Amino acid sequence: MTVDISELVTLRSNRPEAIAEAAARRTRRPLLNTSGRLMIVAADHPARGALAAGGRSMAMANREDLLERLCLALSRPGVDGVLATADILDDLLLLGALDGKVVLGSMNRGGLQGARFELDDRFTGHRPEDIESLGFDAGKLLLRIDYDDPGSLTTMESTARAIDAMAARRLPVFVEPFLSHRTPEGKVVNDLSAEAVTKSIAIASGLGGTSAYTWLKVPVTENPDDMAEVMATSTLPAVLLGGEVGGSAEEQAGAYEKWRGALRLPTVRGLVVGRSLLYPADGDVAAAVDTAVGLL
């Protein structure tokens, strides 16, 4: 699909209500596909100031290019839906790209990449009431915990209340937990050791007054062989996140193999992958997406 930015801006300028109208017309579907699996393309990175992809520091800054990549990915067989912030989802609604797709609203984007307050990750995106009123299917939130950063406690409490609010509306919420720390240079780094991922899953699973609508969005550990033991920590359904994949074809192939093994585990229901599919090393978005779908 070729995206006409001028047409989108004209529609936004003259008829802002067209977004709500498109949301009301959108054809909905069950969360899981007929195979009981879920394949979601993620694109909520720009709102956190994280624009790098595929070895380019500002790759995701071009909205026309990003939308065209998203539309292509969503058109591929086996892709169930998209995770994004309001601005991107509004564009996709206007483009008619979300009919029959699962739509996840990104809820907390306040922990800007590189900011001193990065771990005080406030809920600046979709609210539970927004997800409900727009007829979206689920929400997603990021939970990074640094034992040395008091901002993490604020995020934990906000996360628990968001889980409660989503459960009250019977809406699934995908919680993406990490144990994190700052390097001597101040950069936030996520710990992907088996012990750290296990602890993060245990903490996230216990947040809120009920876990009935909570899903986990988890990384593959540094040693993929540890995943079976790690995922035994909880009975909550989970999806694998793609994370940052190196810019070479070899690194991308290695990521696929890690996902393939973890997808065999009983609690793992699918994949939520973003930049490695939208900005693959060889530039072939369709082939990257098809390969990921094939893993399911």
C-alpha positions in Angstrom: 0.0 0.0 0.0 1.2 3.5 -0.9 0.4 6.0 1.9 -0.6 9.5 0.9 0.5 11.7 3.8 -1.3 14.7 2.3 -4.6 12.9 2.3 -4.1 11.8 5.9 -3.3 15.3 7.1 -6.2 16.8 5.2 -8.6 14.2 6.8 -7.1 14.9 10.2 -7.4 18.6 9.7 -11.0 18.7 8.3 -12.6 15.7 9.9 -10.9 14.6 13.1 -14.0 12.7 14.0 -13.2 10.4 11.1 -10.9 8.5 13.4 -13.6 7.6 15.9 -15.9 6.7 13.0 -13.4 4.4 11.5 -12.9 2.7 14.9 -16.6 2.2 15.2 -16.8 0.6 11.7 -13.8 -1.7 12.3 -14.5 -5.4 12.0 -13.3 -7.2 15.1 -12.2 -10.8 15.7 -11.2 -13.1 18.6 -7.8 -12.4 20.2 -6.3 -15.8 19.2 -6.5 -17.2 15.7 -8.0 -20.6 14.9 -4.8 -22.3 15.8 -4.8 -20.7 19.3 -1.9 -18.6 18.4 -1.1 -14.8 18.1 1.2 -13.0 15.8 1.4 -9.2 16.5 3.6 -6.6 14.8 4.8 -3.9 17.3 5.4 -0.3 16.4 5.1 1.6 19.7 8.8 2.6 19.9 8.7 6.2 18.5 6.6 7.5 21.4 9.4 6.6 23.8 11.9 8.4 21.7 13.3 5.0 20.5 13.7 5.6 16.7 16.6 3.4 15.9 16.1 0.2 13.8 18.2 -1.9 11.3 21.4 0.0 12.1 19.9 3.4 11.4 19.5 5.8 14.3 16.4 7.6 13.0 14.8 4.8 10.9 11.4 5.0 12.6 11.2 8.8 12.3 9.8 8.7 8.8 6.1 8.2 9.4 5.2 7.6 5.8 7.8 4.8 5.5 6.8 3.3 8.8 3.1 3.2 7.9 3.8 1.6 4.5 5.9 -1.1 6.2 3.1 -1.7 8.8 0.5 -2.0 6.1 2.6 -4.5 4.2 3.2 -6.5 7.4 -0.5 -6.5 8.3 -1.4 -7.7 4.8 0.7 -10.9 5.1 -1.1 -14.2 5.8 -0.9 -15.2 9.4 -0.4 -11.7 10.9 -3.1 -11.2 13.5 -2.6 -7.6 14.4 -0.6 -4.6 15.6 0.6 -3.0 18.8 1.1 0.8 18.7 0.4 4.2 20.2 -2.7 6.3 19.5 -1.1 8.4 16.7 0.0 5.3 14.7 -3.3 3.4 15.3 -5.3 6.5 14.3 -3.4 6.6 11.0 -4.0 2.9 10.4 -7.7 3.3 11.2 -7.9 6.0 8.6 -6.1 3.8 6.1 -8.5 0.9 6.7 -5.6 -1.4 7.7 -7.1 -2.6 11.0 -10.3 -4.4 9.8 -10.3 -7.9 11.0 -7.1 -7.4 13.0 -6.3 -7.6 16.7 -5.4 -4.1 18.0 -3.3 -3.6 21.1 -3.0 -0.1 22.5 0.3 0.9 24.1 -0.3 2.3 27.6 2.8 3.6 29.2 5.4 5.5 27.2 6.6 8.0 29.8 9.9 6.3 30.4 11.7 8.1 27.6 14.8 6.3 26.3 17.9 7.9 27.8 16.0 10.1 30.3 17.0 10.4 33.9 13.4 9.5 34.7 13.3 6.5 32.3 12.3 4.0 34.9 9.5 6.2 36.3 7.5 4.9 33.3 4.2 6.8 33.6 1.0 6.0 31.7 1.0 8.6 29.0 -0.5 6.5 26.2 -3.8 4.6 26.0 -6.0 4.5 29.1 -8.2 1.5 29.7 -11.3 3.7 28.9 -9.7 4.6 25.6 -9.1 1.0 24.6 -12.7 0.2 25.6 -14.3 3.1 23.8 -12.4 2.6 20.6 -13.2 -1.1 20.5 -9.6 -2.2 20.6 -8.8 -5.7 21.8 -6.2 -5.4 24.5 -3.5 -3.1 26.0 0.2 -3.5 26.6 2.4 -2.0 29.3 6.1 -2.0 30.0 7.3 -2.8 33.6 11.0 -2.3 34.1 12.2 -2.7 37.7 15.5 -1.4 39.0 16.0 -2.3 42.7 18.1 0.9 43.0 15.7 3.3 41.4 12.6 4.6 43.4 10.9 5.4 40.1 10.4 1.7 39.6 8.0 1.5 42.6 5.8 4.3 41.0 5.7 2.2 37.8 4.8 -1.0 39.7 1.9 0.7 41.5 0.6 2.3 38.3 0.9 -1.0 36.5 -1.2 -2.8 39.2 -3.9 -0.2 38.9 -3.9 -0.4 35.1 -4.3 -4.2 35.4 -7.2 -3.7 37.7 -8.9 -1.2 35.4 -8.4 -3.5 32.3 -9.8 -6.5 34.2 -12.8 -4.5 35.3 -13.5 -4.1 31.5 -12.7 -7.7 30.7 -9.9 -6.5 28.5 -6.6 -8.4 28.2 -3.4 -6.6 29.2 0.0 -7.7 28.1 2.7 -7.0 30.7 6.3 -6.8 29.5 8.5 -7.2 32.7 12.2 -6.8 33.1 14.7 -6.4 35.9 16.9 -3.5 34.8 19.9 -1.6 36.0 21.9 1.4 34.9 25.4 1.2 33.6 28.1 3.5 35.0 27.3 5.7 32.0 23.7 5.9 33.1 22.2 3.7 30.3 19.3 1.5 31.3 20.0 -2.2 30.5 17.6 -5.1 30.8 19.0 -8.2 32.5 18.2 -11.3 30.3 19.7 -13.9 32.6 17.5 -16.8 33.5 17.3 -15.7 37.2 16.4 -12.1 36.3 13.7 -13.1 33.8 12.3 -15.6 36.2 12.0 -13.0 39.0 10.5 -10.4 36.6 7.8 -13.0 35.6 7.0 -13.8 39.3 6.7 -10.1 40.2 4.5 -9.2 37.2 2.2 -12.2 37.6 1.3 -11.1 41.1 0.3 -7.5 40.4 -3.3 -6.3 40.6 -6.4 -7.7 42.2 -6.8 -10.4 39.6 -4.7 -12.1 37.0 -7.6 -13.3 35.0 -6.9 -10.9 32.1 -3.1 -10.6 32.4 -0.8 -11.9 29.7 3.0 -11.8 29.8 5.2 -10.4 27.1 8.6 -11.9 27.8 12.1 -12.0 26.2 14.1 -15.0 25.3 16.8 -15.4 27.9 20.5 -15.1 27.1 20.7 -18.9 27.0 17.6 -20.1 25.2 18.0 -23.5 26.8 16.9 -21.9 30.1 13.4 -20.9 28.7 11.6 -24.1 29.8 12.5 -23.6 33.4 11.9 -19.8 33.3 8.5 -20.1 31.8 7.5 -22.6 34.5 7.4 -19.7 36.9 3.8 -18.8 35.9 0.6 -20.2 34.4 -0.3 -16.9 32.7 -0.4 -17.1 28.9 2.6 -15.4 27.3 3.9 -14.1 24.0 7.6 -13.7 23.1 8.9 -10.2 22.4 11.3 -9.7 19.5 13.6 -7.2 21.2 16.5 -5.6 19.5 18.1 -7.8 16.9 21.4 -7.0 15.3 21.5 -5.6 11.8 23.1 -8.6 10.1 21.2 -11.5 8.4 23.1 -14.0 10.7 21.8 -12.2 13.8 18.3 -12.2 12.5 18.5 -15.9 11.7 19.7 -16.5 15.2 16.8 -14.7 16.7 14.4 -16.8 14.6 15.9 -20.0 16.1 15.6 -18.7 19.6 11.9 -17.9 19.1 11.3 -21.3 17.4 12.5 -23.2 20.5 10.6 -21.1 23.0 7.3 -21.3 21.0 7.1 -25.0 21.8 6.6 -24.3 25.5 3.1 -24.8 26.9 2.4 -21.2 28.2 3.8 -19.5 25.0 1.0 -18.5 22.7 2.7 -16.4 20.1 5.0 -13.5 19.1 5.0 -9.8 19.3 7.8 -8.5 17.1 8.6 -5.1 15.8 11.7 -3.6 14.4 13.4 -6.8 13.4 10.4 -7.5 11.0 9.7 -4.0 9.9 13.4 -3.1 9.3 15.0 -6.5 8.4 18.7 -6.7 7.4 17.9 -7.4 3.8 15.0 -4.9 3.6 12.5 -7.5 2.6 9.6 -6.9 5.1 7.3 -9.5 3.6 9.9 -12.3 3.8 10.8 -11.4 7.4 7.2 -11.4 8.4 6.4 -14.7 6.6 9.4 -16.4 8.3 8.2 -15.3 11.7 4.6 -16.5 10.9 6.1 -19.8 9.8 7.6 -20.3 13.3 4.1 -20.5 14.7 
